[in-house]
Amino acid sequence: AADMHNRNNVHDTVARAAHSYSVMLQSLTKRKDWSVNALQGQQDQIEMVFTELTRKIQAEFSVTMKEVADTLARSDSALLSDATRDQVEAMVGQVEQRQENHFRNYEQRVPLTHIAGHLK
């Protein structure tokens, strides 16, 4: 009788351990899925912000380069006047400033420290 009783206790202990193990595994799996989904969501957001800003930067840059080309084409003399040179420099300076602003905007909207924090 004692043998049977001990066998039952051992069986219960093993069953309890197996149950607790499976519960923990389920919980870990849920956490993993949640983390993967959260990171996937962030990745999609980063891609979107990146694509949007890249398009803006490319558009502004090509518009500026076209303005520069038009300005140079309008300048009749073979020697560029100081005024034309200053105009071109101003245009290029402005687009560079806007590019810088876009880059800062990207850094603010996609803070890498925030992303790294999710991976800890």
Number of C-alpha atoms within 10 A of each C-alpha: 6 7 8 9 10 11 12 12 12 12 12 12 12 12 12 12 12 12 12 12 12 12 12 12 12 12 12 12 12 12 12 12 12 12 14 12 12 13 15 12 12 14 14 12 14 16 13 12 16 16 12 12 17 16 12 14 19 12 12 16 17 12 13 18 16 12 15 19 13 11 15 17 10 10 15 10 9 7 8 12 12 9 10 16 15 12 15 19 12 12 16 17 12 13 18 16 12 16 19 13 12 16 16 12 13 17 11 10 13 18 11 10 8 9 13 9 8 10 8 5
